[in-house]
Amino acid sequence: MRLLVPLLALLLAGCTTIASQAYSSATDERSLAVQAEDTKIATKIKKGLLDTGAKNLLAIDVFCHQGLVVLAGVVEPGSNAGQQAVTIARGVEGVRRVETYYLPSRASATAT
């Protein structure tokens, strides 16, 4: 019985994740094909950022919606990381437009 409870909790957690993903897909106005294409585009851009080996590019998040890519994150002043990320994103097939939202530094987690 002691083994059954953790197993049941693990199974329910997996169901919750699957149900959450299914709900998200079902309520999205994009078709499943467009959602899949947007995911593919974002994944290719993330891989491109990772393949550069530059750690500062890993501070940039990638979002894609109907071919519109938004790059958001911390890019230090004087760094070419932001432009490099834009160049990578524009090189991915299916990208219609690239927008950026960069901040010069991350706020302290302890600041109030």
Backbone atoms as SQL, in Angstrom:
CREATE TABLE atoms (id INTEGER PRIMARY KEY, chain TEXT, resi INTEGER, resn TEXT, atom TEXT, x REAL, y REAL, z REAL);
INSERT INTO atoms VALUES
  (1, 'A', 1, 'MET', 'N', 0.819, -1.197, 0.000),
  (2, 'A', 1, 'MET', 'CA', 0.000, 0.000, 0.000),
  (3, 'A', 1, 'MET', 'C', 0.860, 1.257, 0.000),
  (4, 'A', 2, 'ARG', 'N', 2.004, 1.207, 0.744),
  (5, 'A', 2, 'ARG', 'CA', 2.872, 2.384, 0.799),
  (6, 'A', 2, 'ARG', 'C', 3.438, 2.709, -0.575),
  (7, 'A', 3, 'LEU', 'N', 3.636, 1.731, -1.418),
  (8, 'A', 3, 'LEU', 'CA', 4.158, 1.963, -2.757),
  (9, 'A', 3, 'LEU', 'C', 3.075, 2.441, -3.711),
  (10, 'A', 4, 'LEU', 'N', 1.850, 2.089, -3.420),
  (11, 'A', 4, 'LEU', 'CA', 0.747, 2.445, -4.293),
  (12, 'A', 4, 'LEU', 'C', 0.466, 3.953, -4.277),
  (13, 'A', 5, 'VAL', 'N', 0.572, 4.602, -3.128),
  (14, 'A', 5, 'VAL', 'CA', 0.267, 6.028, -3.015),
  (15, 'A', 5, 'VAL', 'C', 1.224, 6.877, -3.864),
  (16, 'A', 6, 'PRO', 'N', 2.565, 6.692, -3.771),
  (17, 'A', 6, 'PRO', 'CA', 3.448, 7.494, -4.632),
  (18, 'A', 6, 'PRO', 'C', 3.239, 7.213, -6.120),
  (19, 'A', 7, 'LEU', 'N', 2.958, 5.959, -6.450),
  (20, 'A', 7, 'LEU', 'CA', 2.712, 5.605, -7.842),
  (21, 'A', 7, 'LEU', 'C', 1.457, 6.297, -8.356),
  (22, 'A', 8, 'LEU', 'N', 0.422, 6.307, -7.563),
  (23, 'A', 8, 'LEU', 'CA', -0.821, 6.972, -7.934),
  (24, 'A', 8, 'LEU', 'C', -0.600, 8.480, -8.094),
  (25, 'A', 9, 'ALA', 'N', 0.165, 9.084, -7.190),
  (26, 'A', 9, 'ALA', 'CA', 0.459, 10.519, -7.279),
  (27, 'A', 9, 'ALA', 'C', 1.228, 10.829, -8.555),
  (28, 'A', 10, 'LEU', 'N', 2.179, 9.980, -8.903),
  (29, 'A', 10, 'LEU', 'CA', 2.959, 10.176, -10.120),
  (30, 'A', 10, 'LEU', 'C', 2.077, 10.074, -11.357),
  (31, 'A', 11, 'LEU', 'N', 1.208, 9.107, -11.387),
  (32, 'A', 11, 'LEU', 'CA', 0.299, 8.948, -12.525),
  (33, 'A', 11, 'LEU', 'C', -0.647, 10.137, -12.658),
  (34, 'A', 12, 'LEU', 'N', -1.165, 10.609, -11.543),
  (35, 'A', 12, 'LEU', 'CA', -2.070, 11.759, -11.583),
  (36, 'A', 12, 'LEU', 'C', -1.341, 13.023, -12.029),
  (37, 'A', 13, 'ALA', 'N', -0.102, 13.194, -11.626),
  (38, 'A', 13, 'ALA', 'CA', 0.676, 14.356, -12.054),
  (39, 'A', 13, 'ALA', 'C', 0.868, 14.329, -13.563),
  (40, 'A', 14, 'GLY', 'N', 1.130, 13.165, -14.110),
  (41, 'A', 14, 'GLY', 'CA', 1.280, 13.027, -15.561),
  (42, 'A', 14, 'GLY', 'C', -0.012, 13.337, -16.280),
  (43, 'A', 15, 'CYS', 'N', -1.123, 12.901, -15.743),
  (44, 'A', 15, 'CYS', 'CA', -2.427, 13.181, -16.348),
  (45, 'A', 15, 'CYS', 'C', -2.723, 14.675, -16.326),
  (46, 'A', 16, 'THR', 'N', -2.346, 15.334, -15.243),
  (47, 'A', 16, 'THR', 'CA', -2.576, 16.771, -15.142),
  (48, 'A', 16, 'THR', 'C', -1.807, 17.507, -16.219),
  (49, 'A', 17, 'THR', 'N', -0.557, 17.119, -16.448),
  (50, 'A', 17, 'THR', 'CA', 0.258, 17.761, -17.478),
  (51, 'A', 17, 'THR', 'C', -0.347, 17.545, -18.852),
  (52, 'A', 18, 'ILE', 'N', -0.742, 16.332, -19.139),
  (53, 'A', 18, 'ILE', 'CA', -1.348, 16.010, -20.437),
  (54, 'A', 18, 'ILE', 'C', -2.653, 16.762, -20.607),
  (55, 'A', 19, 'ALA', 'N', -3.465, 16.798, -19.574),
  (56, 'A', 19, 'ALA', 'CA', -4.748, 17.507, -19.645),
  (57, 'A', 19, 'ALA', 'C', -4.523, 19.000, -19.844),
  (58, 'A', 20, 'SER', 'N', -3.534, 19.549, -19.173),
  (59, 'A', 20, 'SER', 'CA', -3.220, 20.970, -19.320),
  (60, 'A', 20, 'SER', 'C', -2.792, 21.288, -20.747),
  (61, 'A', 21, 'GLN', 'N', -1.937, 20.438, -21.334),
  (62, 'A', 21, 'GLN', 'CA', -1.496, 20.650, -22.703),
  (63, 'A', 21, 'GLN', 'C', -2.659, 20.508, -23.673),
  (64, 'A', 22, 'ALA', 'N', -3.514, 19.541, -23.448),
  (65, 'A', 22, 'ALA', 'CA', -4.667, 19.338, -24.326),
  (66, 'A', 22, 'ALA', 'C', -5.609, 20.533, -24.250),
  (67, 'A', 23, 'TYR', 'N', -5.848, 21.044, -23.041),
  (68, 'A', 23, 'TYR', 'CA', -6.719, 22.211, -22.881),
  (69, 'A', 23, 'TYR', 'C', -6.120, 23.421, -23.585),
  (70, 'A', 24, 'SER', 'N', -4.808, 23.622, -23.407),
  (71, 'A', 24, 'SER', 'CA', -4.128, 24.748, -24.037),
  (72, 'A', 24, 'SER', 'C', -4.255, 24.683, -25.557),
  (73, 'A', 25, 'SER', 'N', -4.057, 23.506, -26.125),
  (74, 'A', 25, 'SER', 'CA', -4.167, 23.342, -27.578),
  (75, 'A', 25, 'SER', 'C', -5.601, 23.540, -28.054),
  (76, 'A', 26, 'ALA', 'N', -6.544, 23.033, -27.286),
  (77, 'A', 26, 'ALA', 'CA', -7.946, 23.107, -27.693),
  (78, 'A', 26, 'ALA', 'C', -8.499, 24.526, -27.624),
  (79, 'A', 27, 'THR', 'N', -7.977, 25.344, -26.721),
  (80, 'A', 27, 'THR', 'CA', -8.506, 26.698, -26.569),
  (81, 'A', 27, 'THR', 'C', -7.724, 27.735, -27.364),
  (82, 'A', 28, 'ASP', 'N', -6.662, 27.328, -28.010),
  (83, 'A', 28, 'ASP', 'CA', -5.852, 28.239, -28.831),
  (84, 'A', 28, 'ASP', 'C', -6.584, 28.497, -30.139),
  (85, 'A', 29, 'GLU', 'N', -6.583, 29.763, -30.604),
  (86, 'A', 29, 'GLU', 'CA', -7.294, 30.088, -31.841),
  (87, 'A', 29, 'GLU', 'C', -6.560, 29.572, -33.076),
  (88, 'A', 30, 'ARG', 'N', -5.284, 29.231, -32.922),
  (89, 'A', 30, 'ARG', 'CA', -4.515, 28.712, -34.054),
  (90, 'A', 30, 'ARG', 'C', -4.879, 27.251, -34.300),
  (91, 'A', 31, 'SER', 'N', -4.795, 26.839, -35.557),
  (92, 'A', 31, 'SER', 'CA', -5.013, 25.430, -35.863),
  (93, 'A', 31, 'SER', 'C', -3.871, 24.617, -35.268),
  (94, 'A', 32, 'LEU', 'N', -4.076, 23.309, -35.125),
  (95, 'A', 32, 'LEU', 'CA', -3.021, 22.453, -34.590),
  (96, 'A', 32, 'LEU', 'C', -1.791, 22.487, -35.485),
  (97, 'A', 33, 'ALA', 'N', -1.989, 22.609, -36.794),
  (98, 'A', 33, 'ALA', 'CA', -0.863, 22.672, -37.732),
  (99, 'A', 33, 'ALA', 'C', -0.038, 23.936, -37.497),
  (100, 'A', 34, 'VAL', 'N', -0.705, 25.062, -37.282),
  (101, 'A', 34, 'VAL', 'CA', 0.006, 26.321, -37.030),
  (102, 'A', 34, 'VAL', 'C', 0.705, 26.269, -35.672),
  (103, 'A', 35, 'GLN', 'N', 0.048, 25.690, -34.669),
  (104, 'A', 35, 'GLN', 'CA', 0.685, 25.540, -33.360),
  (105, 'A', 35, 'GLN', 'C', 1.949, 24.699, -33.480),
  (106, 'A', 36, 'ALA', 'N', 1.873, 23.626, -34.237),
  (107, 'A', 36, 'ALA', 'CA', 3.037, 22.756, -34.431),
  (108, 'A', 36, 'ALA', 'C', 4.143, 23.492, -35.172),
  (109, 'A', 37, 'GLU', 'N', 3.790, 24.268, -36.183),
  (110, 'A', 37, 'GLU', 'CA', 4.784, 25.040, -36.942),
  (111, 'A', 37, 'GLU', 'C', 5.448, 26.091, -36.053),
  (112, 'A', 38, 'ASP', 'N', 4.665, 26.780, -35.217),
  (113, 'A', 38, 'ASP', 'CA', 5.226, 27.772, -34.297),
  (114, 'A', 38, 'ASP', 'C', 6.196, 27.111, -33.307),
  (115, 'A', 39, 'THR', 'N', 5.831, 25.949, -32.806),
  (116, 'A', 39, 'THR', 'CA', 6.707, 25.210, -31.897),
  (117, 'A', 39, 'THR', 'C', 7.997, 24.814, -32.599),
  (118, 'A', 40, 'LYS', 'N', 7.880, 24.375, -33.844),
  (119, 'A', 40, 'LYS', 'CA', 9.053, 23.985, -34.641),
  (120, 'A', 40, 'LYS', 'C', 9.971, 25.183, -34.864),
  (121, 'A', 41, 'ILE', 'N', 9.410, 26.336, -35.182),
  (122, 'A', 41, 'ILE', 'CA', 10.194, 27.558, -35.397),
  (123, 'A', 41, 'ILE', 'C', 10.935, 27.940, -34.117),
  (124, 'A', 42, 'ALA', 'N', 10.220, 27.984, -32.997),
  (125, 'A', 42, 'ALA', 'CA', 10.835, 28.359, -31.721),
  (126, 'A', 42, 'ALA', 'C', 11.953, 27.386, -31.349),
  (127, 'A', 43, 'THR', 'N', 11.737, 26.104, -31.588),
  (128, 'A', 43, 'THR', 'CA', 12.743, 25.095, -31.274),
  (129, 'A', 43, 'THR', 'C', 13.989, 25.282, -32.129),
  (130, 'A', 44, 'LYS', 'N', 13.818, 25.573, -33.406),
  (131, 'A', 44, 'LYS', 'CA', 14.971, 25.797, -34.291),
  (132, 'A', 44, 'LYS', 'C', 15.766, 27.025, -33.847),
  (133, 'A', 45, 'ILE', 'N', 15.067, 28.079, -33.438),
  (134, 'A', 45, 'ILE', 'CA', 15.757, 29.286, -32.977),
  (135, 'A', 45, 'ILE', 'C', 16.519, 28.989, -31.689),
  (136, 'A', 46, 'LYS', 'N', 15.876, 28.303, -30.746),
  (137, 'A', 46, 'LYS', 'CA', 16.544, 27.955, -29.487),
  (138, 'A', 46, 'LYS', 'C', 17.782, 27.107, -29.747),
  (139, 'A', 47, 'LYS', 'N', 17.677, 26.169, -30.680),
  (140, 'A', 47, 'LYS', 'CA', 18.825, 25.334, -31.033),
  (141, 'A', 47, 'LYS', 'C', 19.933, 26.188, -31.635),
  (142, 'A', 48, 'GLY', 'N', 19.567, 27.137, -32.489),
  (143, 'A', 48, 'GLY', 'CA', 20.551, 28.049, -33.074),
  (144, 'A', 48, 'GLY', 'C', 21.272, 28.865, -32.019),
  (145, 'A', 49, 'LEU', 'N', 20.527, 29.344, -31.018),
  (146, 'A', 49, 'LEU', 'CA', 21.132, 30.101, -29.930),
  (147, 'A', 49, 'LEU', 'C', 22.080, 29.217, -29.130),
  (148, 'A', 50, 'LEU', 'N', 21.665, 27.999, -28.875),
  (149, 'A', 50, 'LEU', 'CA', 22.482, 27.049, -28.121),
  (150, 'A', 50, 'LEU', 'C', 23.735, 26.659, -28.893),
  (151, 'A', 51, 'ASP', 'N', 23.605, 26.469, -30.193),
  (152, 'A', 51, 'ASP', 'CA', 24.735, 26.037, -31.024),
  (153, 'A', 51, 'ASP', 'C', 25.849, 27.077, -31.113),
  (154, 'A', 52, 'THR', 'N', 25.549, 28.346, -30.839),
  (155, 'A', 52, 'THR', 'CA', 26.594, 29.367, -30.900),
  (156, 'A', 52, 'THR', 'C', 27.611, 29.172, -29.782),
  (157, 'A', 53, 'GLY', 'N', 27.178, 28.538, -28.702),
  (158, 'A', 53, 'GLY', 'CA', 28.060, 28.341, -27.555),
  (159, 'A', 53, 'GLY', 'C', 28.192, 29.566, -26.669),
  (160, 'A', 54, 'ALA', 'N', 27.575, 30.664, -27.052),
  (161, 'A', 54, 'ALA', 'CA', 27.647, 31.891, -26.258),
  (162, 'A', 54, 'ALA', 'C', 26.642, 31.819, -25.112),
  (163, 'A', 55, 'LYS', 'N', 27.135, 31.875, -23.894),
  (164, 'A', 55, 'LYS', 'CA', 26.268, 31.762, -22.719),
  (165, 'A', 55, 'LYS', 'C', 25.280, 32.920, -22.608),
  (166, 'A', 56, 'ASN', 'N', 25.672, 34.106, -23.082),
  (167, 'A', 56, 'ASN', 'CA', 24.770, 35.255, -22.961),
  (168, 'A', 56, 'ASN', 'C', 23.529, 35.098, -23.833),
  (169, 'A', 57, 'LEU', 'N', 23.588, 34.254, -24.857),
  (170, 'A', 57, 'LEU', 'CA', 22.403, 34.017, -25.688),
  (171, 'A', 57, 'LEU', 'C', 21.387, 33.116, -24.986),
  (172, 'A', 58, 'LEU', 'N', 21.832, 32.392, -23.967),
  (173, 'A', 58, 'LEU', 'CA', 20.915, 31.519, -23.237),
  (174, 'A', 58, 'LEU', 'C', 19.999, 32.313, -22.314),
  (175, 'A', 59, 'ALA', 'N', 20.276, 33.595, -22.124),
  (176, 'A', 59, 'ALA', 'CA', 19.415, 34.448, -21.298),
  (177, 'A', 59, 'ALA', 'C', 18.271, 35.042, -22.107),
  (178, 'A', 60, 'ILE', 'N', 18.132, 34.616, -23.361),
  (179, 'A', 60, 'ILE', 'CA', 17.079, 35.129, -24.235),
  (180, 'A', 60, 'ILE', 'C', 16.017, 34.054, -24.424),
  (181, 'A', 61, 'ASP', 'N', 14.769, 34.397, -24.136),
  (182, 'A', 61, 'ASP', 'CA', 13.645, 33.484, -24.330),
  (183, 'A', 61, 'ASP', 'C', 13.063, 33.705, -25.721),
  (184, 'A', 62, 'VAL', 'N', 12.482, 32.641, -26.274),
  (185, 'A', 62, 'VAL', 'CA', 11.938, 32.684, -27.629),
  (186, 'A', 62, 'VAL', 'C', 10.456, 32.330, -27.587),
  (187, 'A', 63, 'PHE', 'N', 9.638, 33.182, -28.183),
  (188, 'A', 63, 'PHE', 'CA', 8.201, 32.935, -28.298),
  (189, 'A', 63, 'PHE', 'C', 7.818, 33.070, -29.768),
  (190, 'A', 64, 'CYS', 'N', 6.907, 32.233, -30.240),
  (191, 'A', 64, 'CYS', 'CA', 6.468, 32.313, -31.632),
  (192, 'A', 64, 'CYS', 'C', 4.952, 32.148, -31.694),
  (193, 'A', 65, 'HIS', 'N', 4.309, 33.034, -32.444),
  (194, 'A', 65, 'HIS', 'CA', 2.853, 32.976, -32.629),
  (195, 'A', 65, 'HIS', 'C', 2.553, 33.361, -34.074),
  (196, 'A', 66, 'GLN', 'N', 2.119, 32.403, -34.850),
  (197, 'A', 66, 'GLN', 'CA', 1.791, 32.587, -36.262),
  (198, 'A', 66, 'GLN', 'C', 2.954, 33.216, -37.043),
  (199, 'A', 67, 'GLY', 'N', 4.151, 32.737, -36.751),
  (200, 'A', 67, 'GLY', 'CA', 5.328, 33.205, -37.466),
  (201, 'A', 67, 'GLY', 'C', 5.936, 34.482, -36.929),
  (202, 'A', 68, 'LEU', 'N', 5.265, 35.139, -35.978),
  (203, 'A', 68, 'LEU', 'CA', 5.825, 36.320, -35.323),
  (204, 'A', 68, 'LEU', 'C', 6.674, 35.827, -34.156),
  (205, 'A', 69, 'VAL', 'N', 7.950, 36.142, -34.188),
  (206, 'A', 69, 'VAL', 'CA', 8.876, 35.708, -33.145),
  (207, 'A', 69, 'VAL', 'C', 9.172, 36.879, -32.227),
  (208, 'A', 70, 'VAL', 'N', 9.091, 36.618, -30.932),
  (209, 'A', 70, 'VAL', 'CA', 9.471, 37.612, -29.931),
  (210, 'A', 70, 'VAL', 'C', 10.654, 37.048, -29.164),
  (211, 'A', 71, 'LEU', 'N', 11.741, 37.825, -29.148),
  (212, 'A', 71, 'LEU', 'CA', 12.927, 37.480, -28.379),
  (213, 'A', 71, 'LEU', 'C', 12.944, 38.388, -27.166),
  (214, 'A', 72, 'ALA', 'N', 13.013, 37.813, -25.979),
  (215, 'A', 72, 'ALA', 'CA', 12.956, 38.599, -24.755),
  (216, 'A', 72, 'ALA', 'C', 14.000, 38.091, -23.771),
  (217, 'A', 73, 'GLY', 'N', 14.641, 39.036, -23.091),
  (218, 'A', 73, 'GLY', 'CA', 15.609, 38.629, -22.088),
  (219, 'A', 73, 'GLY', 'C', 16.585, 39.719, -21.756),
  (220, 'A', 74, 'VAL', 'N', 17.673, 39.310, -21.109),
  (221, 'A', 74, 'VAL', 'CA', 18.698, 40.246, -20.671),
  (222, 'A', 74, 'VAL', 'C', 19.818, 40.282, -21.703),
  (223, 'A', 75, 'VAL', 'N', 20.088, 41.485, -22.200),
  (224, 'A', 75, 'VAL', 'CA', 21.215, 41.709, -23.107),
  (225, 'A', 75, 'VAL', 'C', 21.978, 42.905, -22.554),
  (226, 'A', 76, 'GLU', 'N', 23.195, 42.654, -22.122),
  (227, 'A', 76, 'GLU', 'CA', 23.998, 43.707, -21.518),
  (228, 'A', 76, 'GLU', 'C', 24.334, 44.788, -22.543),
  (229, 'A', 77, 'PRO', 'N', 24.379, 46.043, -22.104),
  (230, 'A', 77, 'PRO', 'CA', 24.745, 47.141, -23.005),
  (231, 'A', 77, 'PRO', 'C', 26.120, 46.880, -23.638),
  (232, 'A', 78, 'GLY', 'N', 26.221, 47.128, -24.932),
  (233, 'A', 78, 'GLY', 'CA', 27.468, 46.914, -25.651),
  (234, 'A', 78, 'GLY', 'C', 27.644, 45.508, -26.188),
  (235, 'A', 79, 'SER', 'N', 26.752, 44.596, -25.797),
  (236, 'A', 79, 'SER', 'CA', 26.831, 43.215, -26.262),
  (237, 'A', 79, 'SER', 'C', 26.161, 43.089, -27.627),
  (238, 'A', 80, 'ASN', 'N', 26.691, 42.222, -28.468),
  (239, 'A', 80, 'ASN', 'CA', 26.054, 41.979, -29.762),
  (240, 'A', 80, 'ASN', 'C', 25.114, 40.780, -29.713),
  (241, 'A', 81, 'ALA', 'N', 24.861, 40.255, -28.517),
  (242, 'A', 81, 'ALA', 'CA', 24.026, 39.069, -28.358),
  (243, 'A', 81, 'ALA', 'C', 22.616, 39.281, -28.897),
  (244, 'A', 82, 'GLY', 'N', 22.043, 40.443, -28.658),
  (245, 'A', 82, 'GLY', 'CA', 20.684, 40.715, -29.125),
  (246, 'A', 82, 'GLY', 'C', 20.588, 40.669, -30.634),
  (247, 'A', 83, 'GLN', 'N', 21.525, 41.325, -31.312),
  (248, 'A', 83, 'GLN', 'CA', 21.521, 41.325, -32.775),
  (249, 'A', 83, 'GLN', 'C', 21.816, 39.937, -33.320),
  (250, 'A', 84, 'GLN', 'N', 22.697, 39.207, -32.642),
  (251, 'A', 84, 'GLN', 'CA', 23.023, 37.846, -33.063),
  (252, 'A', 84, 'GLN', 'C', 21.776, 36.953, -32.976),
  (253, 'A', 85, 'ALA', 'N', 20.987, 37.114, -31.917),
  (254, 'A', 85, 'ALA', 'CA', 19.754, 36.335, -31.758),
  (255, 'A', 85, 'ALA', 'C', 18.756, 36.679, -32.863),
  (256, 'A', 86, 'VAL', 'N', 18.651, 37.957, -33.212),
  (257, 'A', 86, 'VAL', 'CA', 17.747, 38.381, -34.288),
  (258, 'A', 86, 'VAL', 'C', 18.183, 37.757, -35.612),
  (259, 'A', 87, 'THR', 'N', 19.478, 37.765, -35.884),
  (260, 'A', 87, 'THR', 'CA', 20.005, 37.178, -37.117),
  (261, 'A', 87, 'THR', 'C', 19.681, 35.691, -37.195),
  (262, 'A', 88, 'ILE', 'N', 19.847, 34.984, -36.079),
  (263, 'A', 88, 'ILE', 'CA', 19.525, 33.551, -36.038),
  (264, 'A', 88, 'ILE', 'C', 18.039, 33.349, -36.304),
  (265, 'A', 89, 'ALA', 'N', 17.189, 34.143, -35.653),
  (266, 'A', 89, 'ALA', 'CA', 15.735, 33.996, -35.810),
  (267, 'A', 89, 'ALA', 'C', 15.308, 34.271, -37.251),
  (268, 'A', 90, 'ARG', 'N', 15.863, 35.306, -37.854),
  (269, 'A', 90, 'ARG', 'CA', 15.485, 35.645, -39.228),
  (270, 'A', 90, 'ARG', 'C', 15.923, 34.580, -40.226),
  (271, 'A', 91, 'GLY', 'N', 16.896, 33.778, -39.857),
  (272, 'A', 91, 'GLY', 'CA', 17.376, 32.721, -40.736),
  (273, 'A', 91, 'GLY', 'C', 16.550, 31.451, -40.708),
  (274, 'A', 92, 'VAL', 'N', 15.553, 31.400, -39.834),
  (275, 'A', 92, 'VAL', 'CA', 14.715, 30.203, -39.712),
  (276, 'A', 92, 'VAL', 'C', 13.516, 30.332, -40.647),
  (277, 'A', 93, 'GLU', 'N', 13.296, 29.285, -41.418),
  (278, 'A', 93, 'GLU', 'CA', 12.175, 29.263, -42.362),
  (279, 'A', 93, 'GLU', 'C', 10.848, 29.345, -41.612),
  (280, 'A', 94, 'GLY', 'N', 9.945, 30.177, -42.115),
  (281, 'A', 94, 'GLY', 'CA', 8.620, 30.323, -41.510),
  (282, 'A', 94, 'GLY', 'C', 8.481, 31.564, -40.647),
  (283, 'A', 95, 'VAL', 'N', 9.607, 32.199, -40.318),
  (284, 'A', 95, 'VAL', 'CA', 9.565, 33.417, -39.505),
  (285, 'A', 95, 'VAL', 'C', 9.117, 34.573, -40.393),
  (286, 'A', 96, 'ARG', 'N', 8.033, 35.227, -39.991),
  (287, 'A', 96, 'ARG', 'CA', 7.521, 36.364, -40.760),
  (288, 'A', 96, 'ARG', 'C', 8.071, 37.682, -40.246),
  (289, 'A', 97, 'ARG', 'N', 8.240, 37.779, -38.930),
  (290, 'A', 97, 'ARG', 'CA', 8.694, 39.026, -38.324),
  (291, 'A', 97, 'ARG', 'C', 9.369, 38.707, -36.992),
  (292, 'A', 98, 'VAL', 'N', 10.344, 39.521, -36.604),
  (293, 'A', 98, 'VAL', 'CA', 11.031, 39.347, -35.329),
  (294, 'A', 98, 'VAL', 'C', 10.920, 40.638, -34.527),
  (295, 'A', 99, 'GLU', 'N', 10.437, 40.532, -33.311),
  (296, 'A', 99, 'GLU', 'CA', 10.353, 41.658, -32.380),
  (297, 'A', 99, 'GLU', 'C', 11.246, 41.329, -31.188),
  (298, 'A', 100, 'THR', 'N', 11.774, 42.356, -30.546),
  (299, 'A', 100, 'THR', 'CA', 12.632, 42.127, -29.384),
  (300, 'A', 100, 'THR', 'C', 12.142, 42.903, -28.173),
  (301, 'A', 101, 'TYR', 'N', 12.418, 42.343, -27.028),
  (302, 'A', 101, 'TYR', 'CA', 12.171, 43.007, -25.750),
  (303, 'A', 101, 'TYR', 'C', 13.357, 42.655, -24.865),
  (304, 'A', 102, 'TYR', 'N', 14.361, 43.515, -24.889),
  (305, 'A', 102, 'TYR', 'CA', 15.583, 43.277, -24.138),
  (306, 'A', 102, 'TYR', 'C', 15.684, 44.240, -22.962),
  (307, 'A', 103, 'LEU', 'N', 16.204, 43.730, -21.865),
  (308, 'A', 103, 'LEU', 'CA', 16.489, 44.540, -20.686),
  (309, 'A', 103, 'LEU', 'C', 17.990, 44.532, -20.462),
  (310, 'A', 104, 'PRO', 'N', 18.562, 45.629, -19.935),
  (311, 'A', 104, 'PRO', 'CA', 20.004, 45.687, -19.742),
  (312, 'A', 104, 'PRO', 'C', 20.514, 44.839, -18.576),
  (313, 'A', 105, 'SER', 'N', 19.647, 44.538, -17.621),
  (314, 'A', 105, 'SER', 'CA', 20.045, 43.695, -16.486),
  (315, 'A', 105, 'SER', 'C', 18.800, 43.105, -15.845),
  (316, 'A', 106, 'ARG', 'N', 19.022, 42.072, -15.080),
  (317, 'A', 106, 'ARG', 'CA', 17.917, 41.409, -14.381),
  (318, 'A', 106, 'ARG', 'C', 17.805, 42.030, -12.989),
  (319, 'A', 107, 'ALA', 'N', 16.595, 42.346, -12.586),
  (320, 'A', 107, 'ALA', 'CA', 16.373, 42.903, -11.256),
  (321, 'A', 107, 'ALA', 'C', 16.721, 41.859, -10.200),
  (322, 'A', 108, 'SER', 'N', 17.194, 42.308, -9.082),
  (323, 'A', 108, 'SER', 'CA', 17.545, 41.412, -7.991),
  (324, 'A', 108, 'SER', 'C', 16.291, 40.740, -7.450),
  (325, 'A', 109, 'ALA', 'N', 16.401, 39.479, -7.154),
  (326, 'A', 109, 'ALA', 'CA', 15.266, 38.729, -6.585),
  (327, 'A', 109, 'ALA', 'C', 14.987, 39.165, -5.164),
  (328, 'A', 110, 'THR', 'N', 15.973, 39.748, -4.501),
  (329, 'A', 110, 'THR', 'CA', 15.777, 40.162, -3.120),
  (330, 'A', 110, 'THR', 'C', 15.319, 41.602, -2.990),
  (331, 'A', 111, 'ALA', 'N', 15.328, 42.348, -4.088),
  (332, 'A', 111, 'ALA', 'CA', 14.889, 43.754, -4.038),
  (333, 'A', 111, 'ALA', 'C', 13.388, 43.825, -3.827),
  (334, 'A', 112, 'THR', 'N', 12.945, 44.799, -3.089),
  (335, 'A', 112, 'THR', 'CA', 11.504, 44.957, -2.868),
  (336, 'A', 112, 'THR', 'C', 11.013, 46.258, -3.397);
